[in-house]
Amino acid sequence: MLSFATLCSCIDITDLSLFKGWVFPLSMLGIIPLAERLGFATEQLALFTGPKVGRLLNSAFGNATELIISIHALSRGKLHVVQQCLLGSILSNLLLVLGSAFFSGGLACGKTMQTFSKVTILHYFYKIS
């Protein structure tokens, strides 16, 4: 799969207008093994640095693609791309991740209506802040 990343960069560099539609799907397939390697590398670093620094590295490198895209877009003067990338990231974290957590929580408990303890929620809020 790593060869897809090389292939899509070759298509993008050469001006093959016939294959321009293949750049995004090949990039998507090429980034899968790169993301896996990045996750593996941060896990290996976490073994040597400890759990707290490991979590910090994991969260920092988890957003590496967004950071690279943002730096590249800013260097070319495309502020709207950076703004839309950040907006998409925030919305996906708020809606997709939270919705998936609620859905899987409902499946795990086998209930159609979920209930939460106010004390537990307040405890988590204090722990986060």
N, C-alpha and C positions, 0 to 999 in steps of 0.2 A: 504493500500500500504506500510505502514511502516513495516509490517511484512516481506516484501520481503527483506529488508536490513538485518534483523535478519536471515532469511532463507539462504541467500547467504553467510553470514559469517559462518553459521554452515556447509554449504557444503564445504566452503574453509578450515575450520579447520579440519574437518574429511577428511580422504583421500578416498573419494568416487569418484573413477575415472569415474564411470558411469555418474555422474552428473556434471562433470567439465565444460561441454559446457553451463550449465545453469547459471553459476556464473555471466557472464557479463549481460545477459538480466535481471536477477533478481536484480542485482546491479543498473541497469538503472531504473527499476521500483521503487526500494526502495529509490533512491535519489530524486525523484520528490517531495514527501511530505516533505523531509528534506529541500530541496531548498525553498519550499513555507514557511515553518516555519522560516527559516533564514531570508527571505524577510520580513515576518510579524514582526519578532523581531526587525529588523533594522528600520522598519517604526515606531514601538512603541517607540524606543529609540529616533528617530528623533522628535517625538512630544514633548519630554522633553528637548532635547538638542538644538533645533533650526534647521533651514533649512540648514545652512552651515555645521554644524557638522553632521547632518543627511545624507547629500549627501556624505560626506567623509566616514561615516560608511557604507553606502550602497555600495560605490565603493570598499571599503576595504573588506567587507564581501562577496561581489559578486565574488571575486576571492579566497574565502576560500578553495574551493575544490582543485584548482590548488596549493595553498600553502601547503595544507595537503599532497597531492600526492608528491610534490617536496621534502618536508621535509622527508617523509617516504622513498622515493627513494634515497635521499642523505645519509640517515643514513645507508642504505644497500649498498652504494657505486655504485649506478647505475646512473652515471652522464649523460649517453646518454638518459635515460628516461626523466630526467629533461630538457635537451636541446630540445628533441622532443616535450615535453609538452609545453614549452614556444614557440617554433616555431609554433605549431598548434594553440595556443592561439592567437598569433600575426596574423597569416594568416587568421584565422576565423574572427577576428575583422576587419582586413583590407578588406577582400574580401566579406565575407558573410554579415556582418552588413552594410557596405557601399553599396554593391550591392542591398540589400533589401531596403535601404533608397532611392536609385535611382529608383528602380522599383516601390515602393509605391508612390514616388513623381510623377512618370509618370502616374500612375493610377489615382491619385487624380486630376491632372491637365487635364487629358484626351488628352494629347499631345503625339505624337510619338517622337518628338525632344524636349529635355529640354534645356532651356537657363538660364544662371545665370548672375546676375549683378556683375561686378567686384568690385564695391564699397562694396556690401554686403559680398562678399567672403573675401576681405581684412579686413573688420570690424570683421568678425568671427575669422580670423587668429590672429589679434591683441588681441582679447578677450581671445583666448585660450592661447597665449604665455604671 
